Amino acid sequence: MVTSEYAVGIIAAVAFAAVLYKVVTSGQVQTELQDIVKRALDGGA
């Protein structure tokens, strides 16, 4: 039974990672992240 619990946990973690990847690589989020990095490199201006 412990092995099946690990399997379910791994499947849930992979599903969460896939959703997170889709969100982070979406156009709007990617643009927001680029703006944050640009502001940080420009000294926060």
C-alpha positions in Angstrom: 0.0 0.0 0.0 2.9 2.4 0.6 4.1 2.0 -3.0 0.7 2.9 -4.3 0.7 6.0 -2.1 4.1 7.0 -3.5 2.8 6.5 -7.1 -0.3 8.7 -6.5 2.0 11.4 -5.0 4.3 11.3 -7.9 1.5 11.5 -10.4 0.0 14.5 -8.5 3.5 16.2 -8.5 3.9 15.6 -12.2 0.4 17.0 -12.9 1.1 20.0 -10.8 4.5 20.6 -12.5 2.8 20.4 -15.9 0.1 22.9 -15.0 2.8 25.2 -13.5 4.8 24.9 -16.7 1.8 25.8 -18.8 1.1 28.9 -16.7 4.7 30.1 -16.6 5.2 29.7 -20.4 1.9 31.4 -21.3 2.3 34.6 -23.2 1.0 37.0 -20.5 3.0 35.5 -17.6 6.1 35.3 -19.7 5.8 39.0 -20.6 5.3 39.9 -16.9 8.4 37.8 -15.9 10.5 39.5 -18.6 9.3 43.0 -17.4 10.3 42.0 -13.8 13.8 40.9 -14.9 14.3 44.0 -17.0 13.4 46.2 -14.1 15.7 44.3 -11.8 18.6 44.6 -14.3 17.9 48.3 -14.8 18.3 49.0 -11.1 14.6 48.9 -10.2 13.7 52.0 -12.2 
